[in-house]
């Protein structure tokens, strides 16, 4: 029950603080809402992932209406499913209390990250795929036979219908792990692939291939440069020199921790009972003091301690290296031994797939870490305990207990850190017709004012926004005349940009919302300056500012300025196309 207690505690700490209204939330809210109101995915609505997430969320909207609590509850179900699967996998690698510790650490490290964590994910599709693949690992590694394989195949199908590239990775990992039992390849590979192919065929019927690439699920086969930049940035490959230096620093800190634990264990083995316990307690106290200093650093050391990267940074490359070794052993037909012997092939390979998305940049920020870090964390904890048990006869019987104590300190540090993120600053309540949320003070005020202004519009009004305004569309019931919900880099090519400009004259939105939000990771940051310059110029020629929040925002405010603002504009009757 310990992992669920950690989950519940962090849910309460972060309550209603999970939503970031201006980054990805608009897409996650509005795509399902539009499907629930009769539009067709990929033909009428731009979306680059599989259909399962939008249609599940559309079903929720159909039952509950536009409701932030209902959407959050849907996300929470998948978060808890993922936690349950992690717990089951952990118990197969570790003793019950060690498994509880491993699962709790995974929760504290990743589940409640903001923005983009499990309670309001940057991509519900990714949450579904990761949860489904984790359950596929649980089911496929059981000895119960055909029934478990059939349910495991259904989980793989869910992953394929949510994020096809992740589903394919799951098919590869589980298929390779089942190489000794060819009959299992049908339920774990052939059947889900065939079912997914049929689903995509039906959903794509009548839609030109070019549209499916530009606005649909086939974008995965031809990602634009901006998307590739995001992948590189979240894997740390945009600045490999810096990331490798951070990796080396994190490894150095961990080496010092390991040296302390080994020294304490070695010394404790040579002392009588009370002396041994005193050494262990002293070592644990030193680690707790170091964690406290990192959490609340003395002013004189704050700058230096801030340079220490997240210690989980080392997990991804180590898991990938271990998976590569395991693959070689599998090809040679050798049985794995060592610290990871208790970790199955499929679990290790799937953990490596997830770790590859983080590679040199694993940490405590969304969006990728929330989904791709938990399984590698569980594998890493299993490896630490396996190594401690193997070395205990040489380095002292206290080594496994000291390892557990160090991990316990780390868990406490992560819980305290999460508390500081969500309770350490000013958060203000923002009420909407679809539910209440809390936002950081600098964002809450302009958001609340913008909602108040938009609520005075006639109910049939339309709203579009740059880079996105879907949060306001959803919570206020305002239709978006565009086929896409986001204007971030890579979402529109030249043809798409020309189409968007033409729509401004053919079916213009009544109100345009502009928020000071930069693109992160795409390589181009400010709309109008670094990308979509022609579209931005067309907007400025056709719309005039009607309100700007906060009230003191500069009249010439631009995306990329230091201060956050929300700007609302109405159609200029003297602008281009106004007579139509």
C-alpha positions as CSV (number, residue, x, y, z in Angstrom):
1,X,0.0,0.0,0.0
2,X,3.0,2.3,0.4
3,X,3.1,3.3,-3.3
4,X,-0.6,4.3,-3.2
5,X,0.0,6.3,-0.1
6,X,2.7,8.2,-1.8
7,X,0.4,8.7,-4.8
8,X,-2.4,10.0,-2.7
9,X,-0.1,12.3,-0.7
10,X,1.4,13.9,-3.8
11,X,-2.1,14.1,-5.4
12,X,-3.3,16.1,-2.4
13,X,-0.1,18.3,-2.5
14,X,-0.6,19.1,-6.2
15,X,-4.4,19.1,-6.2
16,X,-5.9,21.0,-9.2
17,X,-2.5,22.4,-10.1
18,X,-1.8,20.0,-13.0
19,X,-3.1,22.0,-15.9
20,X,-0.9,24.3,-18.0
21,X,-3.5,26.1,-20.0
22,X,-1.3,27.4,-22.8
23,X,0.9,24.4,-23.8
24,X,-0.7,21.3,-25.3
25,X,-3.8,21.5,-23.0
26,X,-5.8,23.2,-25.8
27,X,-5.2,20.3,-28.1
28,X,-5.8,17.7,-25.5
29,X,-9.1,19.3,-24.5
30,X,-10.5,20.4,-27.9
31,X,-9.7,17.5,-30.2
32,X,-11.9,15.1,-28.2
33,X,-14.6,17.8,-27.7
34,X,-14.8,18.3,-31.4
35,X,-15.1,14.6,-32.1
36,X,-17.9,14.5,-29.5
37,X,-19.7,17.1,-31.5
38,X,-19.6,15.3,-34.8
39,X,-16.3,16.2,-36.4
40,X,-14.1,13.5,-37.9
41,X,-10.5,12.9,-36.7
42,X,-7.8,13.5,-39.3
43,X,-10.3,14.8,-41.9
44,X,-11.8,17.7,-40.0
45,X,-9.4,17.8,-37.0
46,X,-5.7,18.0,-37.1
47,X,-4.1,15.3,-34.8
48,X,-0.7,13.6,-35.1
49,X,-1.2,10.5,-32.9
50,X,-3.4,7.5,-32.8
51,X,-7.2,7.7,-32.4
52,X,-7.7,5.8,-29.1
53,X,-7.0,8.8,-26.7
54,X,-9.2,11.3,-28.5
55,X,-12.1,8.9,-28.7
56,X,-11.9,7.8,-25.1
57,X,-11.8,11.5,-24.0
58,X,-14.7,12.2,-26.5
59,X,-16.7,9.5,-24.8
60,X,-16.1,11.2,-21.5
61,X,-17.2,14.6,-22.9
62,X,-20.3,12.9,-24.3
63,X,-21.2,11.6,-20.9
64,X,-20.1,14.5,-18.7
65,X,-20.0,17.4,-21.0
66,X,-17.1,19.8,-20.9
67,X,-15.7,19.0,-17.5
68,X,-12.1,19.4,-16.3
69,X,-12.8,17.1,-13.3
70,X,-14.1,14.3,-15.6
71,X,-11.1,14.6,-17.8
72,X,-8.8,14.5,-14.8
73,X,-10.6,11.5,-13.5
74,X,-10.0,9.7,-16.8
75,X,-6.3,10.5,-16.7
76,X,-6.2,9.4,-13.0
77,X,-7.5,6.0,-14.0
78,X,-4.6,5.4,-16.4
79,X,-2.1,6.8,-13.9
80,X,-3.3,4.3,-11.3
81,X,-3.3,1.5,-13.8
82,X,0.3,2.3,-14.6
83,X,1.2,2.4,-10.9
84,X,-0.5,-1.0,-10.4
85,X,1.5,-2.5,-13.3
86,X,4.8,-1.0,-12.0
87,X,4.1,-2.5,-8.6
88,X,3.4,-6.0,-10.1
89,X,6.6,-5.8,-12.1
90,X,8.6,-4.7,-9.1
91,X,7.3,-7.6,-7.0
92,X,8.6,-10.0,-9.6
93,X,12.1,-8.5,-9.3
94,X,12.3,-7.7,-5.6
95,X,11.0,-8.6,-2.2
96,X,7.6,-7.0,-1.3
97,X,9.0,-4.1,0.8
98,X,11.8,-3.4,-1.7
99,X,9.2,-3.5,-4.5
100,X,7.1,-1.0,-2.6
101,X,10.1,1.3,-2.3
102,X,11.0,1.0,-6.0
103,X,7.4,1.8,-7.1
104,X,7.1,4.7,-4.6
105,X,10.4,6.2,-5.9
106,X,9.1,6.0,-9.5
107,X,5.9,7.8,-8.5
108,X,7.8,10.5,-6.6
109,X,10.2,11.0,-9.5
110,X,7.8,11.3,-12.4
111,X,4.0,10.9,-12.0
112,X,3.3,14.4,-10.7
113,X,5.6,16.5,-12.8
114,X,4.3,19.7,-14.2
115,X,3.5,20.5,-17.0
116,X,2.5,17.4,-18.7
117,X,2.4,14.8,-15.8
118,X,-0.1,11.9,-15.5
119,X,-3.0,13.8,-14.0
120,X,-3.2,16.1,-17.0
121,X,-0.8,14.8,-19.6
122,X,0.8,16.7,-22.4
123,X,-0.3,13.7,-24.5
124,X,-3.1,11.4,-23.2
125,X,-2.1,9.1,-26.0
126,X,1.4,8.7,-24.6
127,X,-0.1,7.9,-21.1
128,X,-2.4,5.2,-22.6
129,X,0.5,3.7,-24.6
130,X,2.9,3.6,-21.7
131,X,0.3,2.2,-19.2
132,X,-0.8,-0.4,-21.8
133,X,2.7,-1.5,-22.6
134,X,3.5,-1.8,-18.9
135,X,0.5,-4.1,-18.4
136,X,1.5,-6.0,-21.5
137,X,4.8,-6.7,-19.8
138,X,3.0,-7.9,-16.6
139,X,0.7,-10.2,-18.6
140,X,3.2,-11.5,-21.1
141,X,5.7,-12.5,-18.4
142,X,3.1,-14.6,-16.5
143,X,3.0,-18.4,-16.8
144,X,-0.7,-18.5,-17.1
145,X,-0.7,-19.2,-20.9
146,X,-3.1,-18.3,-23.7
147,X,-5.5,-16.1,-21.7
148,X,-2.8,-13.8,-20.3
149,X,-1.2,-13.6,-23.8
150,X,-4.6,-12.6,-25.3
151,X,-5.1,-9.8,-22.8
152,X,-1.4,-8.8,-23.2
153,X,-2.1,-8.6,-27.0
154,X,-5.1,-6.3,-26.3
155,X,-2.8,-4.0,-24.3
156,X,-0.4,-3.9,-27.2
157,X,-3.3,-3.1,-29.5
158,X,-4.2,-0.2,-27.2
159,X,-0.6,1.1,-27.4
160,X,-0.7,0.8,-31.2
161,X,-3.9,2.7,-31.4
162,X,-2.6,5.4,-29.1
163,X,1.0,5.9,-30.2
164,X,1.8,3.6,-33.1
165,X,5.6,4.0,-32.8
166,X,5.5,3.0,-29.1
167,X,3.2,0.1,-29.9
168,X,5.6,-1.2,-32.6
169,X,8.5,-1.0,-30.0
170,X,6.3,-3.1,-27.7
171,X,5.7,-5.7,-30.3
172,X,9.4,-5.9,-31.0
173,X,10.4,-6.2,-27.3
174,X,7.8,-8.8,-26.4
175,X,8.2,-10.6,-29.7
176,X,11.9,-10.9,-29.2
177,X,11.4,-12.0,-25.6
178,X,9.0,-14.7,-26.8
179,X,11.4,-16.1,-29.4
180,X,11.5,-19.5,-27.7
181,X,7.7,-19.9,-28.0
182,X,6.7,-19.0,-31.6
183,X,3.0,-19.6,-30.8
184,X,3.0,-16.6,-28.6
185,X,3.9,-14.3,-31.5
186,X,0.3,-14.5,-32.8
187,X,-1.4,-13.0,-29.7
188,X,1.5,-10.7,-28.8
189,X,2.3,-9.5,-32.3
190,X,0.4,-10.6,-35.4
191,X,-3.1,-10.2,-34.0
192,X,-2.7,-6.7,-32.5
193,X,-0.8,-5.5,-35.6
194,X,-3.6,-6.8,-37.8
195,X,-6.3,-5.3,-35.7
196,X,-4.5,-1.9,-35.5
197,X,-4.0,-1.9,-39.2
198,X,-7.7,-2.5,-39.8
199,X,-8.5,0.3,-37.4
200,X,-6.3,2.8,-39.0
201,X,-7.6,1.8,-42.5
202,X,-11.2,2.4,-41.4
203,X,-10.4,5.8,-39.8
204,X,-8.3,6.9,-42.8
205,X,-10.8,5.8,-45.5
206,X,-11.5,8.7,-47.9
207,X,-8.8,10.9,-46.6
208,X,-5.9,11.7,-49.0
209,X,-2.5,10.4,-47.9
210,X,-1.1,13.9,-48.1
211,X,-3.7,15.1,-45.5
212,X,-2.9,12.1,-43.3
213,X,0.8,13.1,-43.4
214,X,0.2,16.8,-42.8
215,X,-2.6,16.6,-40.3
216,X,-2.9,13.0,-39.2
217,X,-1.3,9.9,-37.8
218,X,1.1,9.4,-40.8
219,X,3.1,12.4,-39.6
220,X,5.1,9.8,-37.7
221,X,6.7,8.7,-41.0
222,X,7.8,12.2,-42.0
223,X,8.2,14.3,-38.9
224,X,9.1,17.9,-39.7
225,X,12.4,19.4,-38.6
226,X,10.7,21.2,-35.7
227,X,9.5,17.8,-34.3
228,X,12.9,16.2,-34.8
229,X,14.4,19.1,-32.8
230,X,12.0,18.4,-30.0
231,X,13.0,14.7,-29.9
232,X,16.7,15.7,-29.8
233,X,16.1,18.3,-27.1
234,X,14.3,16.0,-24.8
235,X,16.9,13.3,-25.4
236,X,19.7,15.8,-24.6
237,X,21.1,15.6,-28.1
238,X,20.6,19.2,-28.9
239,X,23.6,20.1,-26.6
240,X,25.5,16.8,-26.2
241,X,28.6,18.4,-24.7
242,X,26.7,20.1,-21.9
243,X,24.5,17.0,-21.3
244,X,27.5,14.7,-21.1
245,X,29.2,17.1,-18.7
246,X,26.0,17.0,-16.5
247,X,26.0,13.3,-16.8
248,X,29.5,13.1,-15.6
249,X,28.7,15.4,-12.7
250,X,25.7,13.3,-11.6
251,X,27.8,10.2,-11.9
252,X,30.4,11.8,-9.7
253,X,27.9,12.7,-7.0
254,X,26.5,9.1,-7.1
255,X,30.0,7.7,-6.8
256,X,30.5,9.8,-3.6
257,X,27.3,8.4,-2.2
258,X,28.3,4.9,-3.1
259,X,31.7,5.4,-1.5
260,X,30.0,6.6,1.7
261,X,27.7,3.6,1.7
262,X,30.5,1.1,1.0
263,X,32.8,2.6,3.6
264,X,30.0,2.6,6.2
265,X,29.1,-1.0,5.4
266,X,32.7,-2.2,5.5
267,X,33.3,-0.4,8.9
268,X,30.0,-1.7,10.4
269,X,31.0,-5.3,9.6
270,X,34.0,-4.9,11.9
271,X,32.1,-3.5,14.9
272,X,29.8,-5.2,17.4
273,X,26.0,-4.8,17.2
274,X,25.5,-1.3,18.7
275,X,28.6,0.1,16.9
276,X,27.4,-1.4,13.6
277,X,24.0,0.3,14.0
278,X,25.6,3.6,15.0
279,X,27.7,3.6,11.8
280,X,24.7,2.9,9.6
281,X,22.7,5.6,11.3
282,X,25.5,8.1,10.9
283,X,25.8,7.3,7.2
284,X,22.1,7.7,6.8
285,X,22.1,11.0,8.7
286,X,24.9,12.3,6.4
287,X,22.9,11.4,3.3
288,X,19.8,13.1,4.8
289,X,21.7,16.2,5.6
290,X,23.1,16.4,2.1
291,X,19.6,16.0,0.7
292,X,18.3,18.7,3.0
293,X,21.1,21.0,1.9
294,X,20.2,20.4,-1.7
295,X,16.6,21.0,-1.0
296,X,17.2,24.2,1.0
297,X,20.7,25.2,0.2
298,X,22.6,27.7,2.4
299,X,22.9,31.0,0.6
300,X,26.7,30.6,0.3
301,X,26.3,27.3,-1.5
302,X,23.1,27.8,-3.4
303,X,24.8,28.7,-6.7
304,X,27.2,25.7,-6.6
305,X,24.5,23.2,-5.5
306,X,22.2,24.4,-8.3
307,X,24.7,23.1,-10.8
308,X,24.2,19.5,-9.7
309,X,21.9,17.9,-12.3
310,X,19.1,15.4,-11.4
311,X,20.8,12.2,-10.2
312,X,18.3,10.1,-12.3
313,X,20.3,11.5,-15.3
314,X,22.5,8.4,-15.2
315,X,19.6,5.9,-15.4
316,X,18.8,6.1,-19.1
317,X,22.3,5.4,-20.5
318,X,22.9,2.6,-17.9
319,X,19.6,0.9,-18.7
320,X,20.3,1.2,-22.5
321,X,23.7,-0.3,-22.0
322,X,22.3,-3.2,-19.8
323,X,19.7,-3.9,-22.5
324,X,22.3,-4.0,-25.2
325,X,24.3,-6.6,-23.1
326,X,21.2,-8.6,-22.5
327,X,20.4,-8.6,-26.2
328,X,23.9,-10.0,-27.0
329,X,23.4,-12.7,-24.3
330,X,20.0,-13.6,-25.8
331,X,21.5,-13.9,-29.3
332,X,24.3,-16.1,-27.8
333,X,21.7,-18.2,-25.9
334,X,23.3,-17.5,-22.5
335,X,21.4,-17.0,-19.3
336,X,21.7,-13.5,-17.8
337,X,23.5,-13.2,-14.4
338,X,24.5,-10.4,-12.2
339,X,22.6,-7.5,-10.6
340,X,19.8,-7.5,-13.3
341,X,19.3,-11.3,-13.4
342,X,15.8,-10.9,-11.8
343,X,14.7,-8.4,-14.6
344,X,13.1,-10.2,-17.5
345,X,14.3,-9.6,-21.1
346,X,11.1,-7.9,-22.1
347,X,11.0,-5.5,-19.1
348,X,14.7,-4.6,-19.7
349,X,14.2,-4.0,-23.4
350,X,11.0,-2.0,-22.9
351,X,12.7,0.1,-20.2
352,X,15.5,0.8,-22.7
353,X,13.0,1.9,-25.4
354,X,11.6,4.4,-22.9
355,X,15.1,5.4,-21.7
356,X,16.1,6.2,-25.3
357,X,13.6,9.0,-25.4
358,X,15.4,10.6,-22.5
359,X,19.0,9.4,-23.1
360,X,21.1,12.3,-21.8
361,X,18.4,14.5,-20.3
362,X,16.4,12.5,-17.8
363,X,15.1,14.8,-15.1
364,X,12.1,16.2,-13.3
365,X,10.4,18.2,-15.9
366,X,7.6,17.3,-18.3
367,X,6.6,16.1,-20.7
368,X,8.7,13.1,-21.5
369,X,10.1,12.3,-18.1
370,X,6.6,11.7,-16.6
371,X,5.9,8.8,-18.9
372,X,9.3,7.4,-19.9
373,X,11.2,7.6,-16.6
374,X,9.1,5.3,-14.1
375,X,9.9,1.9,-15.6
376,X,13.7,2.7,-16.0
377,X,13.6,3.9,-12.3
378,X,12.1,0.6,-11.2
379,X,14.7,-1.4,-13.2
380,X,17.5,0.8,-11.7
381,X,16.3,0.2,-8.1
382,X,16.2,-3.6,-8.8
383,X,19.8,-3.4,-10.1
384,X,20.9,-1.5,-7.0
385,X,19.5,-4.1,-4.7
386,X,20.8,-6.9,-6.8
387,X,24.3,-5.4,-6.7
388,X,24.1,-4.8,-3.0
389,X,23.1,-8.4,-2.3
390,X,25.9,-9.7,-4.4
391,X,28.5,-7.5,-2.8
392,X,27.3,-7.9,0.8
393,X,29.5,-11.0,1.6
394,X,32.6,-9.0,0.7
395,X,31.6,-5.5,1.8
396,X,29.4,-6.3,4.9
397,X,25.9,-7.3,5.7
398,X,24.8,-3.7,6.2
399,X,25.3,-2.9,2.5
400,X,21.7,-3.9,1.4
401,X,20.2,-2.0,4.4
402,X,22.3,1.1,3.7
403,X,21.2,0.9,0.1
404,X,17.6,0.8,1.2
405,X,18.3,3.7,3.6
406,X,19.8,5.8,0.8
407,X,16.9,5.1,-1.5
408,X,14.5,6.0,1.4
409,X,16.3,9.4,1.8
410,X,16.0,9.9,-2.0
411,X,12.3,9.2,-1.8
412,X,11.8,11.6,1.0
413,X,13.8,14.3,-0.9
414,X,11.6,13.8,-4.0
415,X,8.4,14.1,-1.9
416,X,9.7,17.3,-0.3
417,X,10.8,18.7,-3.6
418,X,7.3,18.1,-5.1
419,X,5.8,19.8,-2.1
420,X,8.0,22.8,-2.7
421,X,7.0,23.0,-6.4
422,X,3.3,23.0,-5.7
423,X,3.1,24.7,-2.3
424,X,6.2,26.9,-2.3
425,X,4.9,29.8,-4.3
426,X,1.7,31.7,-4.9
427,X,-1.0,29.8,-6.6
428,X,-4.4,31.4,-7.3
429,X,-7.8,29.8,-8.0
430,X,-9.2,30.2,-11.5
431,X,-12.9,29.3,-11.9
432,X,-14.3,28.3,-15.3
433,X,-17.7,26.9,-16.4
434,X,-16.0,23.5,-16.9
435,X,-14.3,23.4,-13.5
436,X,-11.9,25.1,-11.1
437,X,-8.1,24.9,-11.3
438,X,-5.1,26.6,-9.6
439,X,-2.4,28.4,-11.5
440,X,0.8,30.2,-10.6
441,X,0.0,33.8,-9.7
442,X,1.6,35.4,-12.7
443,X,-0.6,33.3,-15.0
444,X,-3.7,33.1,-13.0
445,X,-4.6,36.8,-13.1
446,X,-4.5,37.2,-16.9
447,X,-6.2,33.9,-17.4
448,X,-9.0,34.8,-15.0
449,X,-9.4,38.2,-16.6
450,X,-9.5,36.7,-20.1
451,X,-12.2,34.3,-19.1
452,X,-14.3,37.1,-17.7
453,X,-13.9,39.1,-20.9
454,X,-14.7,36.1,-23.1
455,X,-17.8,35.1,-21.1
456,X,-19.5,38.3,-22.2
457,X,-19.4,37.2,-25.8
458,X,-22.5,35.9,-27.5
459,X,-22.7,32.1,-27.1
460,X,-22.4,31.5,-30.9
461,X,-19.0,33.3,-31.0
462,X,-15.9,31.7,-32.4
463,X,-12.4,31.9,-31.0
464,X,-9.0,31.0,-32.2
465,X,-5.6,31.6,-30.6
466,X,-1.9,31.6,-31.1
467,X,0.0,29.6,-30.2
468,X,-3.2,28.0,-28.8
469,X,-6.4,28.9,-27.1
470,X,-8.2,25.5,-26.7
471,X,-8.4,25.8,-23.0
472,X,-10.7,28.8,-23.4
473,X,-12.7,27.2,-26.3
474,X,-13.3,24.1,-24.1
475,X,-14.2,25.7,-20.8
476,X,-16.4,28.4,-22.4
477,X,-17.9,26.4,-25.2
478,X,-16.6,28.6,-28.0
479,X,-16.0,26.9,-31.4
480,X,-12.7,27.1,-33.2
481,X,-13.1,27.6,-37.0
482,X,-9.6,26.3,-37.8
483,X,-8.9,22.6,-38.3
484,X,-6.0,22.6,-35.9
485,X,-5.7,23.7,-32.2
486,X,-2.1,24.7,-32.1
487,X,0.2,27.0,-34.0
488,X,3.5,25.7,-32.9
489,X,6.5,25.0,-35.2
490,X,6.0,22.1,-37.5
491,X,2.3,22.1,-37.4
492,X,1.9,24.0,-40.6
493,X,4.1,23.8,-43.7
494,X,3.9,26.5,-46.4
495,X,0.8,25.0,-47.9
496,X,-0.9,24.7,-44.5
497,X,0.1,28.3,-43.7
498,X,-1.5,29.6,-46.9
499,X,-4.6,27.5,-46.1
500,X,-4.8,29.1,-42.7
501,X,-4.5,32.6,-44.1
502,X,-7.2,31.9,-46.7
503,X,-9.5,30.7,-43.9
504,X,-9.1,34.0,-42.1
505,X,-11.1,35.5,-44.9
506,X,-13.5,32.6,-45.7
507,X,-14.4,31.7,-42.1
508,X,-12.7,34.2,-39.7
509,X,-12.9,33.7,-35.9
510,X,-14.8,36.4,-34.1
511,X,-12.0,36.8,-31.5
512,X,-8.3,36.1,-31.7
513,X,-6.4,35.3,-28.5
514,X,-2.7,35.8,-28.4
515,X,-0.7,34.4,-25.4
516,X,3.0,35.1,-24.6
517,X,4.1,31.5,-24.9
518,X,7.3,30.4,-26.5
519,X,7.9,27.1,-28.3
520,X,10.3,25.0,-26.3
521,X,12.6,22.6,-28.1
522,X,11.5,23.1,-31.7
523,X,14.4,25.2,-32.6
524,X,12.3,28.3,-33.3
525,X,10.6,30.0,-30.4
526,X,8.5,33.1,-31.0
527,X,5.5,33.0,-33.4
528,X,5.7,35.8,-35.9
529,X,9.4,36.3,-35.4
530,X,10.9,32.9,-35.7
531,X,8.1,31.0,-37.5
532,X,4.7,31.5,-39.2
533,X,5.7,35.1,-40.0
534,X,3.2,35.4,-42.9
535,X,0.3,34.0,-40.8
536,X,1.1,36.4,-38.0
537,X,1.2,39.3,-40.4
538,X,-2.2,38.3,-41.7
539,X,-3.6,38.2,-38.2
540,X,-2.3,41.6,-37.4
541,X,-3.7,43.1,-40.6
542,X,-7.1,41.7,-39.9
543,X,-7.5,42.0,-36.1
544,X,-7.3,44.9,-33.6
545,X,-6.6,44.6,-29.9
546,X,-9.7,44.9,-27.8
547,X,-8.2,43.9,-24.4
548,X,-4.9,43.0,-22.9
549,X,-4.2,41.3,-19.5
550,X,-2.7,42.0,-17.1
551,X,-4.0,45.6,-17.4
552,X,-0.6,47.1,-17.2
553,X,0.8,45.1,-20.2
554,X,2.6,47.1,-22.8
555,X,0.6,48.1,-25.9
556,X,3.4,46.8,-28.1
557,X,3.8,43.5,-26.3
558,X,5.1,40.7,-28.4
559,X,5.4,36.9,-27.9
560,X,8.9,36.5,-26.5
561,X,8.7,39.5,-24.1
562,X,9.7,38.8,-20.5
563,X,6.3,39.4,-18.9
564,X,3.4,37.0,-19.5
565,X,0.3,38.5,-21.2
566,X,-3.0,37.5,-22.8
567,X,-4.2,39.6,-25.7
568,X,-7.7,39.5,-27.1
569,X,-8.5,41.0,-30.5
570,X,-11.6,41.5,-32.6
571,X,-12.0,41.6,-36.4
572,X,-11.0,44.9,-37.9
573,X,-13.8,46.1,-40.1
574,X,-11.3,47.9,-42.3
575,X,-8.9,45.0,-42.6
576,X,-8.3,42.7,-45.6
577,X,-11.3,40.4,-46.4
578,X,-13.6,42.3,-44.0
579,X,-16.2,42.9,-46.7
580,X,-16.8,39.2,-47.4
